[in-house]
Structure formats: C-alpha cells, structure tokens
Amino acid sequence: MTKTVEELIKIKDEAYGERNKCIAALANFIRDIAYPNFRVFVAEHVGDDWEDDWRTVLVIEKGELQMTWHFHDSEKNLLSRLPTDKLYKWDGHDTKEKYNRLIRCFI
C-alpha cells in the first residue's frame, strides 16, 4: 500500500522523536555522572539554513570530537537540565562523521 505524504511525514517525525529521546537521555546521563573528558550543552544554530523551530542544538564533545543534533522546539524540554553555551562553534562534521565519532566515544 502506498503511503500518503502526510503518513510519511508522521513516520519521519516519529523517528526524530525517538532519536531525540535517546540522545537526550545519553546527554543527561553523561552530565549526571560527570563523565570524564565530556562536555554536554545546548546551543543555538546560527544562520539562515534551518527553520526557526529547529534551531536548538544539543552538543556532546569529547576532546576534539564534536557531535551535534538539532531538536525541534516541541522537544526542547528534553534538554532543560543541560547548560547552554552561547559561544558554540560547529566544526563542520556531517551526519556520517557524527555517528562514527559517537561509536569511537562509546563502543
């Protein structure tokens, strides 16, 4: 059965919601146990290349390894216990590199 555009958007949004819950849980876990050598914070995406309701960025850094995820405004509450950083600079990594870094940090 062929799915409608609306059904596909709903599936995509649900996948982002699941991803956001998992990565927010990881970030809060790192913060709560003061995991050595990690820095976890929330920042704001600067620039015209993102929609206004997707500008919240969760950042996890371990040394030179930076990993970032955009969060929709409707899920910012998942990040409410994390500190913010107004001076954040994205290092230019793409999605594939982000997950390679995540694996190097935790697996």
C-alpha positions in Angstrom: 0.0 0.0 0.0 1.4 3.4 -1.0 1.7 5.9 1.9 0.5 9.5 1.6 2.8 12.4 2.1 1.2 13.1 5.4 1.7 9.5 6.6 5.4 9.7 5.5 5.9 13.0 7.4 4.3 11.4 10.5 6.7 8.4 10.3 9.7 10.8 9.9 8.6 12.9 12.8 8.1 9.8 15.0 11.7 8.6 14.1 13.1 12.0 15.0 11.2 11.9 18.3 12.6 8.5 19.2 16.1 9.7 18.2 15.8 12.8 20.3 14.7 10.9 23.4 17.6 8.5 23.1 20.3 11.2 22.5 18.8 13.5 25.2 18.9 10.5 27.7 22.5 9.9 26.8 23.4 13.6 27.2 21.7 13.8 30.6 23.4 10.6 31.7 26.8 12.0 30.7 26.1 15.2 32.6 24.7 13.4 35.7 27.7 11.1 36.2 30.2 13.8 35.3 31.7 11.5 32.7 35.4 12.4 32.4 36.5 14.3 29.3 33.0 15.0 28.1 31.3 18.4 27.7 27.5 18.5 27.1 25.5 21.6 26.4 22.7 23.2 24.4 23.4 25.9 21.8 21.5 27.7 19.1 22.0 27.2 15.4 23.0 30.5 13.7 22.4 31.1 10.0 19.6 31.0 7.5 19.8 27.4 6.6 17.5 26.0 9.3 13.8 26.6 10.1 13.3 28.7 13.2 11.7 25.8 15.2 14.7 23.6 14.6 17.5 25.9 15.9 18.1 24.2 19.2 21.3 22.1 19.1 22.4 19.5 21.5 26.2 19.3 21.6 28.3 16.5 23.0 32.1 16.9 22.9 34.9 14.6 23.9 38.2 16.3 23.3 38.3 17.2 19.7 35.3 15.1 18.8 32.2 17.1 18.5 28.7 15.6 17.9 25.6 17.7 17.4 21.8 17.1 17.0 19.1 19.6 16.1 16.0 19.5 18.2 12.5 20.7 17.3 11.1 23.4 19.7 8.4 20.9 20.8 11.2 18.7 22.3 13.4 21.3 24.0 12.0 20.2 27.3 14.2 17.0 27.0 17.2 19.3 27.3 16.1 21.5 30.1 18.6 20.2 32.7 21.6 20.9 30.4 23.7 24.0 30.4 23.8 26.4 27.5 26.8 27.8 25.6 26.3 31.0 23.6 29.9 30.7 22.1 29.4 27.3 20.5 31.1 26.8 17.1 30.1 23.9 14.8 33.2 22.1 13.5 31.6 21.1 10.1 31.0 17.4 10.7 28.3 15.7 8.7 25.9 13.0 10.0 28.1 10.1 9.0 31.1 11.5 10.8 28.9 12.4 13.8 27.9 8.7 14.3 31.4 7.5 13.6 32.6 9.8 16.4 29.8 8.5 18.7 30.9 5.0 18.1 34.5 5.9 18.8 33.5 7.5 22.1 31.2 4.8 23.5 31.9 1.5 21.7 
